[in-house]
Amino acid sequence: MPNRVTSRDRRGWLAAGAALAAQGALAPRAFAQSGYPSKQVRIIVPFPAAGGADLGARQLSTHLAAALGKPVVVENRAGADGAIAAQEAARSAPDGHTIYFATASSLSYLPAVRKSLQFDPVADFAPVTKFVTFTFFLMVHESVPGRTLEEVLAHVRANPGKLSFGTANSTGILASAQLAKSANLDMVHVPYKGESQTVVDLTTGRIQLFWATPAITATLLKDNKTRALAVLLPSRSALMPDVPTIAEAGQPLVDISPWGAMFVPAKTPREIVDRLNREINSVMNRPDLREQMDKLGLPMKGSTPEECGAFLKDQIAAFNRAARQAGIPQE
């Protein structure tokens, strides 16, 4: 005699089916949480090796590898003010195995000076966390007379078109352009792909002025061929407390933040973004890493992904204002 199917049976089957469907819906999320990372993770840096950004990324990578349980390597993609690195990161698989150590150069400065880009600084990236602020010292070659910034600027004004300033990032470009405008300077601009490439040219006097991060500043000072005139911070740096701020030296402070933050390609699953946010912020709380980064002039400050995203939008607007004030056109 065949079994009769009752309404109670149908309700039971429907309930069981709903439970299985719910489990199936949760499966990809659970797999993403437990299966990530499944291979080596890379941090793309938009500058050559040995510069401030590169050294900071390598300090982080060692600790992050231990936290993630997979190797974390640094990949340098220098050039085009960070556009090359940004394009590579934006086109990478959104699986959390590519992290972009973005700086102000690519995601704040480029939108201010270029009408079209091969990437969208907001839409093509998912923010993970804020990471560092870069410290910059204005270095001058020993051949330039004057011990203070004002004395050096007076010499530059007396020799229009005869001295050169080098730049290796957006902060250097904007700070130099604003200084030239506010102090009425006529200097030759020499752009570089990265800070490390300026060491020889600055110590030999091929260029006379350069905004350098502490890692490069330390190298320059060892040869006694250069000296620091000012620091591009609201307050003096503990690394060189005798060096005045740009405002103390009599010049206006650039209204931008020389920042560095971590992003992943857009559409990276939120659980992976959250995992990276937790791990990176946890690593940043390590006293040994904090001490190392402070010595590099890279004070760290983390954030939530939302705070990082809001900060990016604020800095895009700030860099646009600063570029217009400095007379840098959008091309």
Secondary structure, DSSP 8 states (H G I E B T S, - for coil): ------HHHHHHHHHHHHHHHHHHHHHHHHHHHHH---S-EEEEESS-TTSHHHHHHHHHHHHHHHHHTS-EEEEE---GGGHHHHHHHHTS-SSSSEEEEEEHIIIIIHHHH-S--SS-TTTTEEEEEEEEE---EEEEETTS--SSHHHHHHHHHHSTTT-EEEESSHHHHHHHHHHHHHTT---EEEE-SSGGGHHHHHHTTSS-EEEE-HHHHHHHHHTTSEEEEEESSSS--TTSTTS-BTTTTTS---S---EEEEEEETT--HHHHHHHHHHHHHHHT-HHHHHHHHHTT--B----HHHHHHHHHHHHHHHHHHHHHTT----
